[in-house]
C-alpha cells in the first residue's frame, strides 16, 4: 500500500510517496515565487501554491507502481488563505516573518496580556501568529474582509482543495492565537475580544482525522485514481516529530531556514514559563497531549548568508566549507542571531556578534565558530526545557542542515548527547504518510505506525574529549547575550538614522 505526504513550505512544496514500511517510492518538488511588496514584505500566491501542489502530486504518483491509498499535508503554521462565497482566493498568504499587522497587533495587545494568551493558547504574545494578519485584513482591507467566507490555514486550504471538506487540526489552530489549546476549541472569549467572526473558522479535529476522498474531477486530472483518502495533516514541526519515530527521550531537530527542537510533552508548560521564554505548547495527537517548540528563527539562513558573503556564486559551496571545517573546537564566540533571536530570549533586536577573532583566523575557522554558536544556542534551549522537567536524551536531525556531517558532530559534542539521522530525507512527508497509514487502517495507532515506518540511518555519538571545553564555552555563551544586547540595539537603531 502507498501513502503520499505533502510538505507545503514557505519556498516550495514536496510530495513523497511511501509504502507501509516507510520506504520511499517516488517524489517531486516545485519551488514557487514570492511577491515582494514595496515595503519589502513578502507575499505568497495561494493559487500558485495549489497549482504546484497538483504538479508534485501527479509527478510523485506517476513514479509509484501501485495505487495511492491516502494523501495528507503538513505546512508552516500561521499563514492563511481567505476565500469568498465562490471559494475563490481573495487574500493570499502573508508570511509570519513579515511585518503585516504589527499596528493591529499592538492594538489587540491592549485587550489581553501575556499570561492570558499563554494560559489559553499555549503561546507567547507575538505579532507572528495568524491574529495580526487577520486583523490587518479586517482593518486595512475591509472590502476584502467583507467578502470573506472562509479563512483556512495553509494545510487546511490544501485539504479543502483536495476533497472539499473544511476542518483544521488542533496544532495548526493553536498557531492563530485565539484557540483554546487545552480544550481544543476556538476561544469564544478571545474571538469576542478581537472582534473575529466565528463563521470564518471550521471544526477543529485531531491530526490524522480521515476527512473524505479526493474530488473525482481532481483524481482524473492528476491521474491518481478515485477513492483516495484525504487525511488531516498539521503544523510542520509536530508532523516532523511523527516522522522521526516518536521514540521516548528523543526530540526531532528540524534544521532548515529556522532550526527547531520539538519534544513531545505530557502537559502544557506553565503559562509564566511560556510567556517569559517564548516556548509554545501545541496540542499534539489528541486533546491533552502536547509538543513544545524551541527554536532559532535564522539558523539555516545564517549559514546561507555566511557562505554567500565569503564565497558567493551561483551555488553556495556547502561541500567546500564542510570538508574544511577545523577538527578541533574554536575559542571564537558567536551570537548566532541574524534577524532577532528565537527562544528563550525572544529579542527582536538581537543581531550577529563575533568575538575572539585575530589575524590568524581563516574563513573556515569562522564557519566552525558559526556552527558552534548555533549548537550552543540549542544547548541553551535544552537547558531551559530541563528546568521544566523536559529532558532531551537524543536528537533526530532532519532538514537541509542535517546533511552537514561537521554540524552534526559539533552538535553531538556540544550537547553531549547522540544525534541521529533518518534513512529517508523528508521527515515531514513521512510524518504525513504515517498519519495516512493509520487512517487507512494499516496500523492501529500513530505510535505503532511511526515505529514501523521511521528508521534511523546513523547515530553520531558525542566525543567526551570535548565535553569539558564546551562546558566552559557554554558557561560564557550564557552571558554573551546580555553583554552584546546594547550593541545589537545600537545597530538596529542606527539602521533607521
Residue pairs with C-beta under 8 A, 6 or more apart in sequence:
1 19
1 20
1 66
1 69
1 437
1 440
1 442
2 17
2 18
2 19
2 25
2 64
2 66
2 67
2 68
2 69
3 17
3 18
3 19
3 20
3 68
3 69
3 70
3 71
3 72
3 432
3 433
3 436
3 437
3 440
4 15
4 16
4 17
4 57
4 60
4 61
4 68
4 70
4 71
4 72
4 432
4 433
4 436
5 15
5 16
5 17
5 18
5 71
5 72
5 73
5 74
5 426
5 428
5 429
5 430
5 431
5 432
5 433
5 436
6 13
6 14
6 15
6 53
6 56
6 57
6 71
6 72
6 73
6 74
6 158
6 233
6 429
6 432
7 13
7 14
7 15
7 16
7 73
7 74
7 75
7 236
7 426
7 428
7 429
7 432
8 49
8 53
8 73
8 74
8 75
8 76
8 154
8 155
8 158
9 75
9 76
9 236
10 44
10 76
10 95
10 257
11 31
11 32
11 34
11 257
12 29
12 30
12 31
12 32
12 52
13 29
13 30
13 32
13 49
13 52
13 53
13 56
14 27
14 28
14 29
14 56
14 426
14 428
14 429
15 27
15 28
15 29
15 53
15 56
15 57
15 59
15 60
15 429
16 24
16 26
16 27
16 60
16 424
16 426
16 429
16 430
16 433
17 24
17 25
17 26
17 27
17 60
17 61
17 63
17 64
17 68
17 433
18 24
18 25
18 424
18 429
18 430
18 433
18 453
19 25
20 437
20 442
20 452
20 453
21 452
21 453
22 423
22 424
22 430
22 433
22 434
22 452
22 453
22 454
22 455
24 424
24 426
25 63
25 64
25 65
26 59
26 60
26 61
26 62
26 63
26 64
27 56
27 60
27 63
27 426
27 429
28 55
28 56
28 57
28 59
28 60
28 63
29 56
30 52
30 55
30 56
31 52
32 44
32 45
32 48
32 49
32 52
33 45
33 48
34 42
34 43
34 44
35 42
35 43
35 44
35 45
35 92
36 42
36 43
37 43
39 99
41 94
41 95
41 98
41 99
41 100
42 95
42 97
42 98
43 92
43 93
43 94
43 95
44 79
44 92
44 93
44 95
45 92
46 81
46 89
46 92
46 93
46 157
47 89
49 93
49 154
49 158
50 157
50 158
50 161
53 73
53 158
53 161
54 218
54 221
54 222
57 71
57 222
57 224
58 221
58 222
58 223
58 224
61 68
61 222
61 223
61 224
62 223
67 225
68 224
68 225
68 228
69 228
69 229
69 436
69 440
70 228
70 229
70 230
70 231
70 436
70 437
70 439
70 440
71 162
71 214
71 228
71 229
71 230
71 231
71 432
71 436
72 208
72 230
72 231
72 232
72 233
72 432
72 433
72 435
72 436
72 439
73 155
73 158
73 159
73 162
73 233
73 432
74 155
74 233
74 234
74 235
74 236
74 239
74 240
74 428
74 429
74 431
74 432
75 153
75 154
75 155
75 158
75 172
75 233
75 235
75 236
76 96
76 154
76 235
76 236
77 96
77 153
77 171
77 172
77 175
77 235
77 236
77 237
78 96
78 128
78 129
78 130
78 133
78 153
78 175
78 176
79 93
79 94
79 95
79 96
79 130
79 133
79 153
79 154
80 91
80 93
80 130
80 133
80 134
80 151
80 152
80 153
80 154
80 157
81 89
81 91
81 92
81 93
81 151
81 152
81 154
81 157
82 89
82 90
82 91
82 137
82 144
82 145
82 148
82 150
82 151
82 152
83 89
83 90
83 148
83 149
83 150
83 151
83 152
84 90
84 147
84 148
84 149
85 147
85 149
87 149
87 150
90 144
90 147
90 148
91 137
91 141
91 144
91 148
93 154
94 100
94 101
94 133
94 136
96 128
96 129
97 128
97 297
99 127
100 132
100 133
100 136
101 127
101 131
101 132
101 133
101 134
101 135
101 136
102 127
102 132
104 132
104 135
104 136
104 138
104 139
104 140
105 127
105 131
105 132
105 135
106 127
107 135
108 131
108 132
108 135
108 193
108 194
109 125
111 193
111 194
112 125
112 190
112 193
113 125
114 124
114 125
114 275
115 271
115 272
115 275
117 123
117 124
117 125
117 177
117 275
118 124
118 125
118 271
118 272
118 274
118 275
119 271
120 180
120 181
120 182
120 187
120 189
120 190
121 174
121 177
121 178
121 179
121 180
121 181
121 187
121 190
122 174
122 181
122 182
122 268
122 269
122 274
122 280
122 281
122 282
122 283
122 290
123 129
123 174
123 175
123 177
123 181
123 274
123 280
124 274
124 275
124 277
124 278
124 279
124 280
124 346
125 275
126 177
126 278
126 346
129 175
129 176
129 177
130 153
130 175
130 176
130 177
131 176
131 177
131 178
131 194
134 151
134 176
134 196
135 194
137 144
137 145
137 148
138 145
138 195
148 200
149 199
149 200
150 160
150 166
150 200
150 202
151 200
151 201
152 160
152 166
152 168
152 202
153 168
153 172
153 173
153 175
153 176
155 169
155 172
155 233
155 234
155 235
156 166
156 167
156 168
156 169
156 172
156 202
158 233
159 165
159 167
159 211
159 230
159 232
159 233
160 166
161 218
162 214
162 215
162 218
162 230
163 211
163 212
163 213
163 214
163 215
163 230
164 212
164 215
165 211
165 212
165 230
166 202
166 203
167 202
167 203
167 204
167 205
167 209
167 211
167 232
168 201
168 202
168 203
168 204
168 205
169 204
169 205
169 206
169 207
169 209
169 232
169 233
169 234
169 235
170 179
170 181
170 184
170 204
170 205
170 206
170 207
170 234
170 282
170 283
170 284
170 287
171 207
171 234
171 235
171 238
171 282
171 283
171 284
171 291
172 234
172 235
173 179
173 184
173 186
173 201
173 204
173 283
174 181
174 235
174 280
174 282
174 283
175 235
175 282
177 190
178 186
178 187
178 190
178 191
178 194
178 196
179 185
179 186
179 187
179 204
180 186
180 187
181 268
181 281
181 282
181 283
181 290
182 268
182 287
182 288
183 287
184 204
184 206
184 283
184 287
185 204
186 198
186 201
186 204
188 198
191 198
205 211
205 232
206 232
206 285
206 286
206 287
207 232
207 233
207 234
207 238
207 239
207 284
207 285
207 435
208 231
208 232
208 285
208 435
208 438
208 439
208 446
209 231
209 232
209 439
210 229
210 230
210 231
210 232
210 439
211 230
211 231
211 232
212 229
212 230
213 226
213 227
213 228
213 229
213 230
214 224
214 226
214 227
214 228
214 229
214 230
216 226
219 225
219 226
219 228
229 436
229 439
229 440
231 432
231 435
231 436
231 439
232 435
233 239
233 432
233 435
235 282
236 254
236 428
237 252
237 254
237 260
237 262
237 282
237 291
237 293
238 262
238 282
238 284
238 291
239 427
239 428
239 431
239 432
239 435
240 252
240 254
240 262
240 398
240 427
240 428
240 431
241 251
241 252
241 262
241 264
241 284
241 291
241 431
242 431
242 434
242 435
242 446
242 450
243 252
243 398
243 422
243 426
243 427
243 428
243 429
243 430
243 431
243 432
243 434
243 450
243 454
244 250
244 252
244 396
244 398
244 422
244 427
244 431
244 450
244 454
245 396
245 422
245 450
245 451
245 454
245 455
245 456
246 264
246 446
246 447
246 450
246 451
246 454
247 394
247 396
249 391
249 392
249 393
249 394
250 392
250 393
250 394
250 395
250 396
250 420
251 261
251 262
251 263
251 264
251 392
251 394
251 395
251 396
252 261
252 262
252 395
252 396
252 398
252 427
253 259
253 260
253 261
253 378
253 395
253 396
253 397
253 398
253 402
253 411
253 419
254 260
254 261
254 262
254 398
254 399
254 427
255 299
255 300
255 397
255 398
255 399
255 400
255 401
255 402
255 407
256 299
256 300
256 399
256 400
256 401
257 298
257 299
257 300
257 301
258 295
258 296
258 297
258 298
258 299
258 300
258 301
258 342
259 295
259 296
259 299
259 300
259 374
259 378
259 401
260 293
260 294
260 295
261 293
261 294
261 295
261 378
261 381
261 382
261 392
261 395
262 291
262 292
262 293
262 294
263 291
263 292
263 385
263 390
263 392
264 284
264 289
264 290
264 291
265 281
265 290
265 291
265 292
265 390
266 289
266 290
267 288
267 290
268 274
268 281
268 290
269 279
269 281
269 290
269 292
269 388
269 390
270 388
273 279
273 388
274 280
274 281
276 344
277 343
277 344
277 346
277 384
278 342
278 343
278 344
278 345
278 346
279 292
279 293
279 294
279 343
279 344
279 381
279 384
279 385
280 292
280 293
281 290
281 291
281 292
282 290
282 291
282 292
282 293
283 289
283 290
284 290
284 291
285 446
292 385
292 390
293 343
294 342
294 343
294 344
294 378
294 381
294 382
294 384
294 385
295 342
295 343
295 381
296 336
296 337
296 341
296 342
296 374
296 377
296 378
297 339
297 340
297 341
297 342
298 336
298 337
298 338
298 339
298 340
299 336
299 374
299 377
299 401
300 399
300 400
300 401
301 338
301 339
302 336
302 337
302 338
302 352
302 370
302 374
303 370
303 371
303 374
303 401
304 316
305 338
306 366
306 367
306 370
307 316
307 317
307 318
307 321
308 316
310 363
310 366
310 367
311 317
311 320
311 321
311 363
318 403
318 404
321 363
321 364
321 367
322 404
322 405
322 406
322 407
324 364
324 367
325 364
325 367
325 368
325 371
325 406
326 364
326 365
326 368
329 368
329 372
329 413
329 466
329 469
329 470
329 473
330 365
330 368
330 369
330 372
331 356
331 473
332 354
332 355
332 356
332 357
332 361
332 365
332 366
332 369
332 372
333 353
333 354
333 355
333 356
333 369
333 373
333 473
333 476
333 477
333 480
334 352
334 353
334 354
334 369
334 370
334 372
334 373
335 350
335 351
335 352
335 353
335 354
335 373
335 480
335 481
335 484
336 352
336 370
336 373
336 374
336 376
336 377
337 347
337 350
337 351
337 352
337 488
338 351
338 352
339 351
340 347
340 348
340 349
340 350
340 351
341 347
341 348
341 350
341 481
343 381
343 384
344 380
344 381
344 384
345 481
347 481
347 485
347 488
349 485
349 488
349 489
349 492
350 481
350 485
350 488
351 487
351 488
351 491
351 492
353 480
353 484
353 487
353 488
354 366
354 369
355 480
357 366
368 406
368 410
371 404
371 406
371 407
371 410
372 410
372 414
372 473
373 477
374 407
375 407
375 410
375 411
375 414
375 415
376 414
376 470
376 473
376 474
376 477
377 477
378 411
378 414
378 415
379 414
379 415
379 474
379 477
380 474
380 477
380 478
382 392
382 415
385 391
385 392
392 417
393 417
394 417
394 418
394 419
394 420
394 459
395 411
395 415
395 417
395 418
395 419
395 420
396 419
396 420
396 421
396 422
396 427
396 456
397 408
397 411
397 419
397 420
397 421
398 421
398 422
398 425
398 427
398 428
399 427
401 407
402 408
402 421
408 419
408 421
408 460
409 460
409 463
411 419
412 418
412 419
412 460
412 461
412 462
412 463
413 462
413 463
413 466
413 467
413 470
414 466
414 470
414 474
415 462
416 462
416 464
416 467
416 470
417 462
418 459
418 460
418 461
418 462
419 459
419 460
420 456
420 457
420 458
420 459
420 460
421 456
421 457
421 458
422 430
422 454
422 455
422 456
422 457
423 455
423 456
423 457
424 430
424 455
427 454
430 453
430 454
433 453
434 446
434 449
434 450
434 453
434 454
435 446
435 449
437 443
437 449
437 453
438 444
438 445
438 446
438 448
438 449
442 449
443 449
443 452
